[in-house]
Amino acid sequence: MTTLLVVAAGGAVGAVIRAALSCRNHTWPYGTLAVNLLGSFALGITLRTIDHPLALIAISSGLLGGLTTFSTFVVEGVTRPRLQGGAYVVISVVAGVGCAALGLAVGSRLTA
Amino acid sequence: MSSAAGSRRVWSAIALGGALGTAARYGMDLVLPADPISIGNVVVNIVGAFVLGAMVARPMRDRAAAFWRTGVLGAFTTFGAMTVQTAELGPIAGPGYVIALVLAGLAAAVVGLRLGRRGGGTT
């Protein structure tokens, strides 16, 4: 029960940060791209550096799970003009996986 | 209601929705297998993409949109777990996993948008 509450609290904070960074007036969804790349990098580091089980789940499943979003990302991709939407999806995924790999590598270095 | 109070109500809706969406995702992670890939992550992302697609096709008040779209569905699905899983799967299985999941998510969003428009008549 404690774990669930801590995870939910982390998710609340993550969702608020995501909303604060998202600006609907932009023609390109910078906010979602920023939280998804930042969250991928931070999750990679977190998984390699944090040992405490409750802190790990609060940050990984809670804060960073709530910060990053897949649903908004795909809906943004399909509601844009085809070429722009395609570019947005490809850039998000390629850069996101790169950020995650970098985060894992940096995290491994920090604990080595 | 002042606009500051209205704004506070929107932010509290996002926080509450984010907490509930995250708790639901965590629950799925607990009951679904995590090895060799997190099935919970795949399920929440595809289901969430479909439901969000159906929701954006319908008109919503600001606070309801903040709660459901940004809060609940934004937090129910996750991008970071997918990219880290892809990196950990390596150069052979990783690309196959991420391409399949993203294509499934895009398809689910398209189906959701179409069903939402048909039901709501808001095109």
gemmi code that builds the backbone of each chain (N, CA, C; Angstrom):
import gemmi

chains = {
    "A": [
        ("MET", (0.838, -1.207, 0.000), (0.000, 0.000, 0.000), (0.868, 1.250, 0.000)),
        ("THR", (1.909, 1.239, 0.835), (2.848, 2.368, 0.846), (3.468, 2.552, -0.530)),
        ("THR", (3.855, 1.410, -1.136), (4.475, 1.478, -2.457), (3.537, 2.122, -3.463)),
        ("LEU", (2.263, 1.696, -3.445), (1.284, 2.242, -4.392), (1.130, 3.752, -4.213)),
        ("LEU", (1.068, 4.199, -2.970), (0.905, 5.633, -2.697), (2.129, 6.430, -3.156)),
        ("VAL", (3.312, 5.871, -2.910), (4.553, 6.551, -3.306), (4.644, 6.622, -4.834)),
        ("VAL", (4.290, 5.516, -5.508), (4.303, 5.495, -6.976), (3.301, 6.518, -7.523)),
        ("ALA", (2.096, 6.556, -6.938), (1.058, 7.490, -7.395), (1.492, 8.942, -7.179)),
        ("ALA", (2.127, 9.211, -6.041), (2.600, 10.581, -5.769), (3.661, 10.987, -6.792)),
        ("GLY", (4.559, 10.049, -7.099), (5.577, 10.319, -8.125), (4.926, 10.609, -9.465)),
        ("GLY", (3.890, 9.842, -9.812), (3.168, 10.037, -11.075), (2.484, 11.383, -11.138)),
        ("ALA", (1.941, 11.848, -10.016), (1.285, 13.163, -9.964), (2.295, 14.264, -10.276)),
        ("VAL", (3.469, 14.171, -9.655), (4.517, 15.177, -9.884), (4.982, 15.133, -11.347)),
        ("GLY", (5.194, 13.912, -11.862), (5.630, 13.753, -13.252), (4.629, 14.345, -14.233)),
        ("ALA", (3.336, 14.088, -14.003), (2.290, 14.588, -14.911), (2.234, 16.112, -14.880)),
        ("VAL", (2.401, 16.705, -13.699), (2.365, 18.170, -13.584), (3.572, 18.793, -14.304)),
        ("ILE", (4.755, 18.185, -14.169), (5.943, 18.707, -14.870), (5.725, 18.600, -16.389)),
        ("ARG", (5.174, 17.462, -16.828), (4.914, 17.278, -18.265), (3.957, 18.348, -18.784)),
        ("ALA", (2.889, 18.604, -18.033), (1.902, 19.602, -18.456), (2.514, 20.997, -18.472)),
        ("ALA", (3.376, 21.274, -17.495), (3.995, 22.600, -17.420), (4.927, 22.842, -18.611)),
        ("LEU", (5.575, 21.774, -19.085), (6.510, 21.917, -20.204), (5.808, 21.902, -21.561)),
        ("SER", (4.562, 21.415, -21.592), (3.855, 21.313, -22.869), (3.164, 22.635, -23.193)),
        ("CYS", (3.456, 23.149, -24.386), (2.806, 24.383, -24.820), (2.000, 24.063, -26.066)),
        ("ARG", (0.689, 24.177, -25.942), (-0.191, 23.775, -27.045), (-0.113, 24.695, -28.259)),
        ("ASN", (0.450, 25.876, -28.083), (0.475, 26.819, -29.200), (1.565, 26.509, -30.222)),
        ("HIS", (2.521, 25.679, -29.816), (3.585, 25.332, -30.754), (3.047, 24.478, -31.894)),
        ("THR", (3.613, 24.679, -33.085), (3.202, 23.847, -34.215), (3.878, 22.476, -34.128)),
        ("TRP", (4.956, 22.404, -33.398), (5.689, 21.150, -33.216), (5.625, 20.801, -31.730)),
        ("PRO", (5.324, 19.546, -31.383), (5.140, 19.213, -29.957), (6.448, 19.104, -29.161)),
        ("TYR", (7.081, 20.261, -28.958), (8.355, 20.306, -28.228), (8.239, 19.752, -26.809)),
        ("GLY", (7.119, 20.058, -26.166), (6.963, 19.663, -24.758), (7.016, 18.158, -24.587)),
        ("THR", (6.228, 17.424, -25.392), (6.205, 15.971, -25.303), (7.568, 15.390, -25.671)),
        ("LEU", (8.173, 15.948, -26.734), (9.494, 15.471, -27.154), (10.510, 15.672, -26.023)),
        ("ALA", (10.467, 16.843, -25.400), (11.421, 17.154, -24.320), (11.246, 16.201, -23.137)),
        ("VAL", (10.011, 15.997, -22.673), (9.828, 15.115, -21.502), (10.180, 13.677, -21.850)),
        ("ASN", (9.887, 13.238, -23.079), (10.175, 11.855, -23.450), (11.681, 11.593, -23.563)),
        ("LEU", (12.426, 12.556, -24.098), (13.880, 12.377, -24.209), (14.542, 12.492, -22.844)),
        ("LEU", (14.153, 13.528, -22.102), (14.701, 13.726, -20.756), (14.366, 12.535, -19.851)),
        ("GLY", (13.121, 12.070, -19.935), (12.674, 10.944, -19.112), (13.390, 9.653, -19.472)),
        ("SER", (13.673, 9.436, -20.760), (14.391, 8.231, -21.195), (15.802, 8.221, -20.627)),
        ("PHE", (16.474, 9.373, -20.705), (17.841, 9.501, -20.178), (17.849, 9.295, -18.659)),
        ("ALA", (16.926, 9.978, -17.985), (16.871, 9.906, -16.515), (16.520, 8.496, -16.047)),
        ("LEU", (15.644, 7.800, -16.784), (15.282, 6.433, -16.399), (16.483, 5.494, -16.537)),
        ("GLY", (17.255, 5.690, -17.610), (18.460, 4.880, -17.795), (19.421, 5.037, -16.621)),
        ("ILE", (19.672, 6.275, -16.211), (20.564, 6.528, -15.066), (19.985, 5.929, -13.787)),
        ("THR", (18.684, 6.176, -13.570), (18.016, 5.720, -12.343), (18.134, 4.211, -12.159)),
        ("LEU", (17.873, 3.459, -13.234), (17.889, 1.996, -13.139), (19.274, 1.448, -12.806)),
        ("ARG", (20.329, 2.210, -13.149), (21.694, 1.740, -12.903), (22.290, 2.248, -11.586)),
        ("THR", (21.671, 3.275, -11.000), (22.314, 3.909, -9.835), (21.548, 3.766, -8.521)),
        ("ILE", (20.234, 3.617, -8.579), (19.471, 3.610, -7.322), (19.197, 2.185, -6.863)),
        ("ASP", (19.627, 1.880, -5.651), (19.498, 0.533, -5.092), (18.258, 0.375, -4.224)),
        ("HIS", (17.919, 1.453, -3.509), (16.803, 1.389, -2.566), (15.501, 1.049, -3.309)),
        ("PRO", (14.840, -0.088, -2.981), (13.695, -0.539, -3.774), (12.541, 0.472, -3.858)),
        ("LEU", (12.205, 1.108, -2.725), (11.077, 2.040, -2.737), (11.416, 3.310, -3.524)),
        ("ALA", (12.645, 3.813, -3.344), (13.079, 5.004, -4.086), (13.124, 4.700, -5.580)),
        ("LEU", (13.608, 3.497, -5.913), (13.718, 3.105, -7.319), (12.340, 3.076, -7.987)),
        ("ILE", (11.362, 2.450, -7.329), (10.027, 2.331, -7.930), (9.319, 3.690, -7.966)),
        ("ALA", (9.567, 4.533, -6.943), (8.941, 5.858, -6.908), (9.434, 6.720, -8.059)),
        ("ILE", (10.740, 6.622, -8.356), (11.308, 7.453, -9.421), (11.054, 6.840, -10.797)),
        ("SER", (11.270, 5.514, -10.937), (11.132, 4.899, -12.267), (9.673, 4.755, -12.685)),
        ("SER", (8.881, 3.977, -11.942), (7.467, 3.786, -12.312), (6.653, 5.047, -12.045)),
        ("GLY", (6.953, 5.739, -10.935), (6.169, 6.909, -10.547), (6.535, 8.168, -11.315)),
        ("LEU", (7.581, 8.833, -10.853), (7.949, 10.138, -11.420), (8.215, 10.094, -12.926)),
        ("LEU", (9.112, 9.186, -13.367), (9.503, 9.181, -14.782), (8.444, 8.507, -15.662)),
        ("GLY", (7.711, 7.535, -15.099), (6.593, 6.940, -15.835), (5.492, 7.966, -16.075)),
        ("GLY", (5.243, 8.800, -15.069), (4.223, 9.837, -15.209), (4.689, 11.002, -16.057)),
        ("LEU", (5.999, 11.256, -16.049), (6.563, 12.351, -16.844), (6.505, 12.030, -18.336)),
        ("THR", (6.964, 10.838, -18.706), (6.971, 10.476, -20.125), (5.609, 9.927, -20.519)),
        ("THR", (5.298, 10.030, -21.807), (3.991, 9.560, -22.254), (4.060, 8.986, -23.650)),
        ("PHE", (3.367, 7.869, -23.837), (3.317, 7.204, -25.138), (2.024, 7.595, -25.869)),
        ("SER", (0.922, 7.695, -25.119), (-0.380, 7.963, -25.745), (-0.402, 9.334, -26.419)),
        ("THR", (0.074, 10.365, -25.704), (0.099, 11.713, -26.285), (1.015, 11.728, -27.506)),
        ("PHE", (2.143, 11.027, -27.389), (3.117, 10.941, -28.483), (2.496, 10.346, -29.763)),
        ("VAL", (1.809, 9.217, -29.659), (1.254, 8.619, -30.891), (0.073, 9.425, -31.430)),
        ("VAL", (-0.751, 9.983, -30.531), (-1.885, 10.793, -31.010), (-1.364, 12.051, -31.708)),
        ("GLU", (-0.317, 12.670, -31.152), (0.299, 13.821, -31.828), (0.841, 13.408, -33.197)),
        ("GLY", (1.424, 12.221, -33.267), (1.989, 11.738, -34.523), (0.946, 11.559, -35.610)),
        ("VAL", (-0.227, 11.013, -35.252), (-1.237, 10.725, -36.284), (-2.152, 11.911, -36.582)),
        ("THR", (-2.146, 12.949, -35.745), (-3.033, 14.093, -36.004), (-2.302, 15.244, -36.710)),
        ("ARG", (-1.032, 15.028, -37.048), (-0.279, 16.032, -37.787), (-0.247, 15.671, -39.272)),
        ("PRO", (0.115, 16.643, -40.157), (0.316, 16.296, -41.567), (1.290, 15.123, -41.671)),
        ("ARG", (1.043, 14.230, -42.632), (1.746, 12.950, -42.673), (3.272, 13.037, -42.556)),
        ("LEU", (3.874, 13.948, -43.336), (5.335, 14.048, -43.350), (5.853, 14.544, -41.997)),
        ("GLN", (5.186, 15.569, -41.461), (5.589, 16.132, -40.170), (5.376, 15.117, -39.045)),
        ("GLY", (4.229, 14.433, -39.095), (3.924, 13.424, -38.080), (4.928, 12.281, -38.125)),
        ("GLY", (5.277, 11.847, -39.348), (6.245, 10.770, -39.507), (7.607, 11.164, -38.971)),
        ("ALA", (8.024, 12.404, -39.284), (9.321, 12.892, -38.813), (9.330, 12.964, -37.287)),
        ("TYR", (8.240, 13.446, -36.717), (8.136, 13.560, -35.253), (8.256, 12.189, -34.580)),
        ("VAL", (7.566, 11.187, -35.133), (7.599, 9.840, -34.550), (9.008, 9.250, -34.641)),
        ("VAL", (9.620, 9.345, -35.814), (10.949, 8.757, -36.009), (11.993, 9.452, -35.121)),
        ("ILE", (11.951, 10.783, -35.087), (12.907, 11.532, -34.255), (12.731, 11.174, -32.777)),
        ("SER", (11.471, 11.112, -32.321), (11.204, 10.786, -30.916), (11.767, 9.422, -30.540)),
        ("VAL", (11.513, 8.426, -31.407), (11.918, 7.053, -31.083), (13.443, 6.900, -31.154)),
        ("VAL", (14.044, 7.377, -32.238), (15.495, 7.212, -32.403), (16.244, 7.982, -31.315)),
        ("ALA", (15.869, 9.239, -31.098), (16.529, 10.041, -30.065), (16.212, 9.496, -28.672)),
        ("GLY", (14.989, 9.013, -28.484), (14.597, 8.469, -27.182), (15.403, 7.227, -26.813)),
        ("VAL", (15.575, 6.320, -27.770), (16.376, 5.110, -27.508), (17.837, 5.507, -27.278)),
        ("GLY", (18.323, 6.494, -28.033), (19.685, 6.996, -27.826), (19.859, 7.575, -26.431)),
        ("CYS", (18.883, 8.360, -25.985), (18.945, 8.953, -24.641), (18.907, 7.866, -23.569)),
        ("ALA", (18.078, 6.838, -23.778), (17.986, 5.741, -22.811), (19.321, 4.991, -22.725)),
        ("ALA", (19.926, 4.700, -23.888), (21.212, 3.985, -23.922), (22.297, 4.817, -23.252)),
        ("LEU", (22.266, 6.132, -23.517), (23.240, 7.039, -22.893), (23.049, 7.063, -21.375)),
        ("GLY", (21.804, 7.128, -20.945), (21.510, 7.138, -19.506), (21.986, 5.868, -18.828)),
        ("LEU", (21.756, 4.718, -19.463), (22.221, 3.434, -18.911), (23.742, 3.409, -18.819)),
        ("ALA", (24.425, 3.918, -19.875), (25.894, 3.927, -19.902), (26.450, 4.857, -18.825)),
        ("VAL", (25.854, 6.045, -18.705), (26.302, 7.004, -17.688), (26.057, 6.429, -16.290)),
        ("GLY", (24.896, 5.814, -16.110), (24.574, 5.217, -14.815), (25.555, 4.120, -14.435)),
        ("SER", (25.942, 3.290, -15.414), (26.910, 2.217, -15.158), (28.264, 2.786, -14.758)),
        ("ARG", (28.664, 3.879, -15.429), (29.928, 4.543, -15.104), (29.918, 5.082, -13.681)),
        ("LEU", (28.784, 5.670, -13.300), (28.677, 6.295, -11.980), (28.807, 5.280, -10.853)),
        ("THR", (28.364, 4.053, -11.096), (28.395, 3.044, -10.041), (29.629, 2.153, -10.125)),
        ("ALA", (30.393, 2.280, -11.228), (31.556, 1.412, -11.416), (32.674, 1.742, -10.434)),
    ],
    "B": [
        ("MET", (-15.744, 32.210, -10.411), (-14.431, 31.674, -10.105), (-13.354, 32.516, -10.808)),
        ("SER", (-12.336, 32.938, -10.070), (-11.250, 33.704, -10.672), (-10.436, 32.797, -11.583)),
        ("SER", (-9.694, 33.404, -12.490), (-8.910, 32.572, -13.398), (-7.790, 31.853, -12.641)),
        ("ALA", (-7.287, 32.474, -11.575), (-6.250, 31.806, -10.777), (-6.805, 30.549, -10.115)),
        ("ALA", (-8.029, 30.658, -9.572), (-8.664, 29.489, -8.957), (-8.965, 28.442, -10.027)),
        ("GLY", (-9.402, 28.893, -11.207), (-9.667, 27.967, -12.314), (-8.410, 27.243, -12.719)),
        ("SER", (-7.298, 27.982, -12.767), (-6.020, 27.396, -13.117), (-5.577, 26.367, -12.070)),
        ("ARG", (-5.794, 26.713, -10.796), (-5.454, 25.767, -9.730), (-6.246, 24.481, -9.870)),
        ("ARG", (-7.529, 24.632, -10.238), (-8.383, 23.449, -10.400), (-7.899, 22.575, -11.554)),
        ("VAL", (-7.402, 23.199, -12.615), (-6.868, 22.435, -13.752), (-5.592, 21.690, -13.334)),
        ("TRP", (-4.701, 22.379, -12.619), (-3.455, 21.735, -12.186), (-3.724, 20.598, -11.209)),
        ("SER", (-4.698, 20.795, -10.314), (-5.005, 19.714, -9.369), (-5.630, 18.529, -10.103)),
        ("ALA", (-6.379, 18.802, -11.177), (-6.955, 17.718, -11.982), (-5.847, 16.917, -12.671)),
        ("ILE", (-4.817, 17.615, -13.159), (-3.686, 16.929, -13.808), (-2.944, 16.057, -12.787)),
        ("ALA", (-2.720, 16.608, -11.596), (-1.994, 15.859, -10.554), (-2.783, 14.623, -10.123)),
        ("LEU", (-4.088, 14.789, -9.895), (-4.921, 13.659, -9.476), (-4.996, 12.600, -10.586)),
        ("GLY", (-5.215, 13.055, -11.818), (-5.258, 12.129, -12.952), (-3.929, 11.411, -13.121)),
        ("GLY", (-2.831, 12.147, -12.967), (-1.499, 11.552, -13.095), (-1.254, 10.482, -12.037)),
        ("ALA", (-1.720, 10.747, -10.821), (-1.569, 9.767, -9.738), (-2.367, 8.497, -10.052)),
        ("LEU", (-3.605, 8.670, -10.510), (-4.462, 7.505, -10.803), (-3.953, 6.715, -12.004)),
        ("GLY", (-3.546, 7.421, -13.065), (-3.018, 6.740, -14.252), (-1.755, 5.958, -13.924)),
        ("THR", (-0.886, 6.562, -13.125), (0.357, 5.905, -12.727), (0.076, 4.673, -11.854)),
        ("ALA", (-0.867, 4.813, -10.915), (-1.231, 3.685, -10.050), (-1.787, 2.528, -10.884)),
        ("ALA", (-2.602, 2.847, -11.897), (-3.179, 1.808, -12.756), (-2.086, 1.103, -13.558)),
        ("ARG", (-1.121, 1.888, -14.058), (-0.008, 1.292, -14.813), (0.824, 0.381, -13.906)),
        ("TYR", (1.087, 0.843, -12.688), (1.842, 0.049, -11.717), (1.116, -1.262, -11.417)),
        ("GLY", (-0.206, -1.194, -11.298), (-1.007, -2.397, -11.062), (-0.875, -3.402, -12.198)),
        ("MET", (-0.854, -2.892, -13.425), (-0.682, -3.776, -14.590), (0.701, -4.424, -14.566)),
        ("ASP", (1.713, -3.650, -14.177), (3.079, -4.195, -14.081), (3.158, -5.327, -13.069)),
        ("LEU", (2.363, -5.198, -11.986), (2.399, -6.226, -10.937), (1.770, -7.534, -11.393)),
        ("VAL", (0.723, -7.467, -12.213), (0.008, -8.693, -12.572), (0.480, -9.311, -13.891)),
        ("LEU", (1.180, -8.541, -14.728), (1.601, -9.076, -16.018), (3.099, -9.398, -16.010)),
        ("PRO", (3.524, -10.389, -16.832), (4.934, -10.780, -16.839), (5.870, -9.655, -17.296)),
        ("ALA", (7.084, -9.626, -16.742), (8.055, -8.575, -17.078), (9.259, -9.113, -17.838)),
        ("ASP", (9.272, -10.431, -18.087), (10.438, -11.052, -18.697), (10.020, -11.978, -19.840)),
        ("PRO", (10.628, -11.934, -21.033), (11.809, -11.154, -21.413), (11.488, -9.681, -21.703)),
        ("ILE", (10.226, -9.361, -22.005), (9.870, -7.950, -22.128), (8.693, -7.675, -21.201)),
        ("SER", (8.545, -6.401, -20.799), (7.434, -6.024, -19.934), (6.131, -6.022, -20.733)),
        ("ILE", (5.277, -7.018, -20.445), (3.994, -7.105, -21.144), (3.082, -5.955, -20.686)),
        ("GLY", (3.224, -5.587, -19.401), (2.431, -4.472, -18.873), (2.665, -3.192, -19.658)),
        ("ASN", (3.918, -2.924, -19.987), (4.273, -1.724, -20.744), (3.629, -1.725, -22.129)),
        ("VAL", (3.641, -2.899, -22.774), (3.039, -3.015, -24.100), (1.522, -2.789, -24.010)),
        ("VAL", (0.887, -3.439, -23.034), (-0.574, -3.351, -22.892), (-1.016, -1.917, -22.570)),
        ("VAL", (-0.395, -1.277, -21.568), (-0.833, 0.079, -21.206), (-0.636, 1.050, -22.364)),
        ("ASN", (0.454, 0.898, -23.103), (0.707, 1.849, -24.188), (-0.284, 1.700, -25.332)),
        ("ILE", (-0.622, 0.475, -25.695), (-1.561, 0.285, -26.805), (-2.983, 0.658, -26.374)),
        ("VAL", (-3.385, 0.206, -25.193), (-4.724, 0.548, -24.692), (-4.850, 2.071, -24.496)),
        ("GLY", (-3.820, 2.674, -23.909), (-3.840, 4.118, -23.660), (-3.884, 4.930, -24.942)),
        ("ALA", (-3.171, 4.477, -25.980), (-3.174, 5.175, -27.270), (-4.576, 5.137, -27.887)),
        ("PHE", (-5.220, 3.980, -27.789), (-6.582, 3.830, -28.322), (-7.561, 4.750, -27.577)),
        ("VAL", (-7.533, 4.703, -26.256), (-8.492, 5.486, -25.459), (-8.247, 6.986, -25.634)),
        ("LEU", (-6.974, 7.405, -25.646), (-6.700, 8.836, -25.839), (-7.163, 9.292, -27.222)),
        ("GLY", (-6.949, 8.443, -28.243), (-7.434, 8.768, -29.584), (-8.929, 8.999, -29.586)),
        ("ALA", (-9.676, 8.092, -28.929), (-11.135, 8.224, -28.868), (-11.533, 9.488, -28.100)),
        ("MET", (-10.748, 9.846, -27.081), (-11.089, 11.019, -26.260), (-10.816, 12.342, -26.957)),
        ("VAL", (-9.717, 12.439, -27.708), (-9.417, 13.728, -28.333), (-10.384, 14.031, -29.476)),
        ("ALA", (-11.088, 13.000, -29.961), (-12.061, 13.225, -31.030), (-13.349, 13.840, -30.493)),
        ("ARG", (-13.498, 13.888, -29.185), (-14.722, 14.425, -28.576), (-14.434, 15.718, -27.829)),
        ("PRO", (-15.397, 16.635, -27.832), (-15.191, 17.886, -27.102), (-15.194, 17.632, -25.594)),
        ("MET", (-14.376, 18.379, -24.869), (-14.284, 18.223, -23.414), (-14.043, 19.575, -22.778)),
        ("ARG", (-14.549, 19.759, -21.563), (-14.231, 20.972, -20.815), (-12.763, 20.926, -20.413)),
        ("ASP", (-12.179, 22.102, -20.144), (-10.755, 22.199, -19.813), (-10.340, 21.265, -18.687)),
        ("ARG", (-11.136, 21.270, -17.618), (-10.739, 20.505, -16.440), (-10.857, 19.000, -16.694)),
        ("ALA", (-11.898, 18.598, -17.436), (-12.053, 17.175, -17.769), (-10.917, 16.734, -18.686)),
        ("ALA", (-10.552, 17.575, -19.658), (-9.451, 17.242, -20.566), (-8.136, 17.144, -19.787)),
        ("ALA", (-7.919, 18.066, -18.845), (-6.704, 18.039, -18.034), (-6.638, 16.754, -17.223)),
        ("PHE", (-7.771, 16.354, -16.633), (-7.812, 15.146, -15.814), (-7.607, 13.888, -16.654)),
        ("TRP", (-8.443, 13.713, -17.691), (-8.412, 12.467, -18.461), (-7.247, 12.375, -19.440)),
        ("ARG", (-7.080, 13.420, -20.276), (-6.073, 13.321, -21.343), (-4.656, 13.502, -20.811)),
        ("THR", (-4.411, 14.647, -20.179), (-3.052, 14.929, -19.698), (-2.713, 14.095, -18.469)),
        ("GLY", (-3.679, 13.994, -17.558), (-3.425, 13.291, -16.300), (-3.479, 11.784, -16.434)),
        ("VAL", (-4.687, 11.230, -16.479), (-4.861, 9.772, -16.433), (-4.147, 9.071, -17.596)),
        ("LEU", (-4.479, 9.440, -18.847), (-3.922, 8.703, -19.983), (-2.465, 9.045, -20.247)),
        ("GLY", (-2.095, 10.319, -20.004), (-0.694, 10.694, -20.167), (0.206, 9.884, -19.252)),
        ("ALA", (-0.245, 9.679, -18.016), (0.575, 8.962, -17.030), (0.395, 7.446, -17.093)),
        ("PHE", (-0.778, 6.983, -17.566), (-1.020, 5.544, -17.692), (-0.029, 4.942, -18.692)),
        ("THR", (0.234, 5.676, -19.769), (1.190, 5.196, -20.767), (2.570, 5.761, -20.435)),
        ("THR", (3.592, 5.130, -20.981), (4.952, 5.573, -20.665), (5.882, 5.376, -21.855)),
        ("PHE", (6.728, 6.344, -22.056), (7.672, 6.326, -23.175), (9.046, 5.848, -22.704)),
        ("GLY", (9.411, 6.262, -21.490), (10.745, 5.943, -20.956), (10.980, 4.445, -20.809)),
        ("ALA", (9.958, 3.730, -20.323), (10.121, 2.282, -20.148), (10.345, 1.600, -21.497)),
        ("MET", (9.689, 2.142, -22.550), (9.851, 1.567, -23.884), (11.257, 1.798, -24.425)),
        ("THR", (11.770, 3.013, -24.281), (13.094, 3.298, -24.842), (14.201, 2.566, -24.068)),
        ("VAL", (14.062, 2.481, -22.749), (15.064, 1.752, -21.961), (15.012, 0.253, -22.295)),
        ("GLN", (13.791, -0.287, -22.424), (13.648, -1.699, -22.805), (14.326, -1.948, -24.157)),
        ("THR", (14.124, -1.028, -25.095), (14.727, -1.161, -26.425), (16.253, -1.180, -26.330)),
        ("ALA", (16.800, -0.248, -25.543), (18.257, -0.181, -25.382), (18.792, -1.458, -24.730)),
        ("GLU", (18.036, -1.991, -23.752), (18.508, -3.193, -23.048), (18.374, -4.460, -23.888)),
        ("LEU", (17.418, -4.472, -24.827), (17.241, -5.649, -25.684), (18.388, -5.791, -26.685)),
        ("GLY", (19.084, -4.685, -26.981), (20.235, -4.762, -27.875), (19.892, -4.549, -29.332)),
        ("PRO", (20.928, -4.618, -30.197), (20.775, -4.208, -31.602), (19.927, -5.144, -32.471)),
        ("ILE", (19.661, -6.362, -32.023), (18.860, -7.272, -32.843), (17.384, -7.199, -32.448)),
        ("ALA", (17.090, -7.529, -31.187), (15.702, -7.563, -30.731), (15.135, -6.170, -30.475)),
        ("GLY", (15.980, -5.214, -30.094), (15.526, -3.869, -29.744), (14.730, -3.179, -30.837)),
        ("PRO", (15.312, -3.043, -32.044), (14.579, -2.369, -33.123), (13.255, -3.072, -33.464)),
        ("GLY", (13.245, -4.399, -33.461), (12.009, -5.137, -33.752), (10.927, -4.816, -32.727)),
        ("TYR", (11.337, -4.807, -31.450), (10.400, -4.505, -30.364), (9.837, -3.103, -30.495)),
        ("VAL", (10.707, -2.107, -30.674), (10.232, -0.721, -30.643), (9.416, -0.385, -31.895)),
        ("ILE", (9.821, -0.928, -33.046), (9.055, -0.648, -34.273), (7.663, -1.265, -34.161)),
        ("ALA", (7.588, -2.506, -33.674), (6.280, -3.168, -33.532), (5.388, -2.411, -32.548)),
        ("LEU", (5.961, -1.979, -31.415), (5.153, -1.288, -30.405), (4.672, 0.075, -30.901)),
        ("VAL", (5.551, 0.826, -31.565), (5.156, 2.154, -32.059), (4.114, 2.029, -33.163)),
        ("LEU", (4.292, 1.082, -34.082), (3.297, 0.898, -35.144), (1.953, 0.477, -34.559)),
        ("ALA", (1.971, -0.415, -33.574), (0.725, -0.831, -32.921), (0.067, 0.348, -32.208)),
        ("GLY", (0.885, 1.192, -31.565), (0.355, 2.369, -30.875), (-0.256, 3.365, -31.841)),
        ("LEU", (0.411, 3.610, -32.963), (-0.118, 4.535, -33.974), (-1.439, 4.005, -34.533)),
        ("ALA", (-1.480, 2.697, -34.812), (-2.713, 2.090, -35.333), (-3.836, 2.196, -34.306)),
        ("ALA", (-3.514, 1.954, -33.031), (-4.535, 2.042, -31.974), (-5.064, 3.467, -31.861)),
        ("ALA", (-4.182, 4.462, -31.995), (-4.607, 5.868, -31.921), (-5.532, 6.205, -33.088)),
        ("VAL", (-5.190, 5.707, -34.302), (-6.026, 5.977, -35.487), (-7.408, 5.349, -35.306)),
        ("VAL", (-7.443, 4.101, -34.850), (-8.733, 3.427, -34.637), (-9.549, 4.174, -33.576)),
        ("GLY", (-8.887, 4.587, -32.500), (-9.563, 5.339, -31.444), (-10.140, 6.646, -31.951)),
        ("LEU", (-9.351, 7.385, -32.740), (-9.815, 8.657, -33.301), (-11.048, 8.436, -34.182)),
        ("ARG", (-11.004, 7.403, -35.022), (-12.144, 7.135, -35.932), (-13.390, 6.780, -35.154)),
        ("LEU", (-13.227, 5.897, -34.156), (-14.401, 5.487, -33.360), (-14.948, 6.679, -32.565)),
        ("GLY", (-14.043, 7.498, -32.025), (-14.457, 8.667, -31.263), (-15.236, 9.645, -32.119)),
        ("ARG", (-14.775, 9.871, -33.322), (-15.467, 10.793, -34.235), (-16.820, 10.261, -34.636)),
        ("ARG", (-16.887, 8.963, -34.891), (-18.162, 8.357, -35.293), (-19.174, 8.478, -34.150)),
        ("GLY", (-18.705, 8.171, -32.921), (-19.604, 8.224, -31.770), (-20.008, 9.630, -31.415)),
        ("GLY", (-19.045, 10.581, -31.514), (-19.323, 11.926, -31.040), (-19.811, 12.865, -32.102)),
        ("GLY", (-19.543, 12.530, -33.368), (-19.977, 13.393, -34.464), (-19.352, 14.778, -34.404)),
        ("THR", (-18.048, 14.836, -34.109), (-17.409, 16.141, -33.914), (-16.335, 16.434, -34.960)),
        ("THR", (-16.363, 15.780, -36.082), (-15.312, 16.006, -37.069), (-15.449, 17.380, -37.697)),
    ],
}
model = gemmi.Model(1)
for chain_id, residues in chains.items():
    chain = gemmi.Chain(chain_id)
    for i, (resn, *xyz) in enumerate(residues, 1):
        res = gemmi.Residue()
        res.name, res.seqid = resn, gemmi.SeqId(i, " ")
        for name, pos in zip(("N", "CA", "C"), xyz):
            atom = gemmi.Atom()
            atom.name, atom.element = name, gemmi.Element(name[0])
            atom.pos, atom.b_iso = gemmi.Position(*pos), 0.0
            res.add_atom(atom)
        chain.add_residue(res)
    model.add_chain(chain)
structure = gemmi.Structure()
structure.add_model(model)
structure.setup_entities()
